[in-house]
Amino acid sequence: MRSIDIHAHSTPQCFQRAVLSGNDWHGMTTADGELFNPRNAWTPEQRIADMNSLGVDIQVVSTNAGFYQYDKDVAVTTAIARDCNDEIYQMTMDYPDRLAGLANIPMQDASAAIAELDRAVNQLGMKGAMIGDQVNGKTFDEPEFLPIWQAAEQMGAVIFIHQGGSTIGTKRQPRYHVRNTIGNLADRAVTFAAFTFGGVMDKCPDLKVLLAHGGGYACFGIGRMDRGWQVRSEARVNIDQPPSNYLNKFYYDCLTHSEPALRMLIDTVGIERIVLGTDWPADMKIDWPVSWVMGLQSLTLEEKEAILWKNLEEMLGL
Amino acid sequence: MRSIDIHAHVTPQSYIKAMKEGQVWHGVGPGPLDIEPQLEWTPEQRIKDMDSLGVDVQVASTGAQFYYYGGDAQVIAAMHRECNDEVYQMTIDHPDRFKGLAQIPMQNVDLAIAELDRCVNQLGMAGAMIDDKVNGKTFDEPEFLPLWKAAEQMGAVFLIHQGGGTLVAPRTRSYHLPNTIGNLVDRAVTFASFVMGGVMDACPDLKICLAHGGGYACYGVGRMDRSWDVGRLPQIPQPPSAYLSRFYYDCLTHSESALRMLIDMAGIDKVVFGTDWPFDMQIDWPVAWVLSLESLTQDEKEAILWKNMEKLLGMSSD
């Protein structure tokens, strides 16, 4: 039994060294980088000791979403992304059996994003990139992003979708952590819809899009999206099939915090589409992720193995 | 076998008449009448359609476009009285076929309570239909507590139903997503606001029915529970999932697996029949749809179609 976690974050040490000694880092400060969580300060060695304790063999590491910085000048965002990616690359070089990487890319400029994705994947051996659900208010059905999807498809790069900044719902209800507990899942449903209704999944049949947090509300809410497609012409402008037919074109991590939700996800999208994702080291992570998956009574052993490592091994060629 | 539909809308005849004659109606218009043709039907035509659909009783609510919470409270209170008087007349003319849900001017809690009291205690209505928010405020705001207390004492039911822009609209207006995802996000945020704001603890007998199956509340509650587990919701004594069974939900999921999950999580005694008549997002043949669901027992189908509503509304079964 192995385990590969695709949803695990890092706050770059180069950032920490700069801001903790009183300097800014590409305009970022101690207010960024989730430094309130002591685990974000851990060295790769401490991280691996924790992985050993949790039973996680491999983390596919991404920087925390605070490092997207899509609203900055593209040169600044590109410099941030390169520094992040170089540091994760070094981690994967130092611990090739334990760590793999997902890149940061400057999504506000498609050419720059493609160039950094190409460098990260083809020169640094990273597995793809983690990106937000939106780029300065734009969703991923916007034509300006299509070259990125086509480039990623050609490289075989995974696009891991993970919210950054303000989520849907935050403005109406700023209290009770709703921005995270509902907002993350609403953001993911809209991103599923933007890719699907926008026709991206038809144009890029081999694009690997992995939706974090179990794809949010996409799977549970698909019936109403199908009804919308049936009765509204504006829902059919780009696609000839109902959105439910696209559920199994995506990948999903298992981060549902709910056995019945995970069971429904498996039954709806297919077991081969679900991978282990823990959100290490955030407080909203799965505490003992391997133990949690192994303890789920409604899953067969084969399903558990598919989620814990087999699907990711195949997807990432590990 | 009976059937009682809690989610069915009305457009006031007085409004239709005013628009057709180019008149102003409580500050609205003059303007074009742009409504579904069925909304111009007389109560008698409506009953013929109910006969064809196999719906015995509609608990009719004036449509969400008539909330007008942004308007002057006195003007809108008068508008709502006229809406409610029309629905009342339907229930008097056809007492076996119609019950009513009121419009109440939520922008002024005193006026809202007064109109709710008139509708419930003088006109025999079941309660009121209200939006997910009032001019940007959610229902955990202390100013609304007197309304919940008054409704609890009256035994009035609130049907929660979005009006105007949902939370998805600022992110995307494409593909009908403000409705197909937005309605369901709005409802999850309202569930969270009532629960995490302590309203359900303060008003243990308050009857709230969340339209559209409660949106994403049931599927997404695991992540809300995690938030409670890590100490982010200290103000409530139980995790959010413990409150699922405190609400009622209509069956308008457009998905058998979603409805099944709702039943399993909230309890079959909490799910009622709701169709969204006569809009394009309605359940087309709602009684037939419920009866055809293979994963529901006959007892569960009868509970949804009429038994739960009879109990909720205190209606006699013979």
Interface residues (C-beta under 8 A of the other chain):
Chain A: Q134 G137 T139 D141 I168 G169 K171 R172 Q173 R175 Y176 H177 V178 N180 T181 I182 N184 L185 A186 D187 A189 V190 A193 A194 F197 G198 H213 Y217 F220 G221 I222 G223 R224 M225 D226 R227 G228 V231 R232 E234 A235 V237 T256 H257 S258 P260 A261 M264 D267 T268 D283 M284
Chain B: K133 G136 T138 D140 L167 V168 P170 R171 T172 S174 Y175 H176 L177 N179 T180 I181 N183 L184 V185 A188 V189 A192 S193 M196 G197 H212 Y216 Y219 G220 V221 G222 R223 M224 D225 R226 S227 V230 R232 L233 T253 H254 S255 S257 A258 M261 D264 M265 D280 M281
